[in-house]
């Protein structure tokens, strides 16, 4: 496991530590969990972008007018 050094306001760190204590965990464990979710969400963005690129290739057979596209 690699170490990372972060800087934050002292009051913010103390508030975060208090929340972690209430949750019966550590600030370090909370950070690791949030970092893992952050990294996982990036993968979701790439999956979304890939899906949108695939959908751009769909051919509806003709061009639709603005009115037709906005019909409900």
C-alpha positions in Angstrom: 0.0 0.0 0.0 1.3 3.5 -0.9 1.2 6.5 1.4 -0.3 9.8 0.3 0.1 13.1 2.1 -2.8 15.5 2.0 -3.3 19.0 3.4 -6.5 20.4 4.8 -7.8 22.9 7.3 -7.2 21.8 10.9 -10.8 22.2 11.9 -12.0 20.2 8.9 -9.7 17.4 9.8 -10.9 17.3 13.4 -14.6 17.3 12.3 -13.8 14.4 9.9 -12.1 12.5 12.6 -15.1 13.0 14.9 -17.4 11.6 12.3 -15.1 8.7 11.7 -15.0 7.9 15.4 -18.8 8.0 15.6 -18.8 5.5 12.7 -16.3 3.4 14.6 -13.7 3.7 11.9 -10.7 5.8 11.1 -10.2 8.8 8.9 -7.7 6.8 6.9 -10.3 4.0 6.3 -12.9 6.6 5.2 -10.4 8.1 2.8 -9.6 4.7 1.3 -13.3 4.0 0.8 -14.0 7.4 -0.8 -11.0 7.0 -3.0 -12.1 3.6 -4.2 -15.6 5.0 -5.0 -14.0 8.0 -6.8 -11.9 5.6 -9.0 -14.9 3.3 -9.7 -17.0 6.3 -10.8 -14.4 7.2 -13.4 -14.8 3.8 -14.9 -18.6 4.4 -15.1 -17.9 7.7 -17.0 -15.8 5.8 -19.5 -18.5 3.1 -19.9 -21.0 5.9 -20.5 -18.8 7.6 -23.1 -18.3 4.3 -24.9 -22.1 3.7 -24.9 -22.8 7.2 -26.2 -20.2 6.8 -29.0 -21.9 3.5 -30.0 -25.3 5.3 -30.1 -24.0 8.0 -32.4 -23.6 5.3 -35.0 -27.3 4.5 -35.0 -29.0 5.3 -38.3 -32.7 6.1 -38.1 -33.0 5.9 -41.9 -33.8 9.6 -42.4 -33.4 13.0 -40.8 -36.1 14.2 -38.5 -37.4 17.7 -38.2 -37.1 19.6 -34.9 -40.8 19.3 -34.5 -40.7 15.6 -35.0 -37.9 15.2 -32.5 -39.7 17.2 -29.9 -43.1 15.4 -30.2 -44.2 13.4 -27.2 
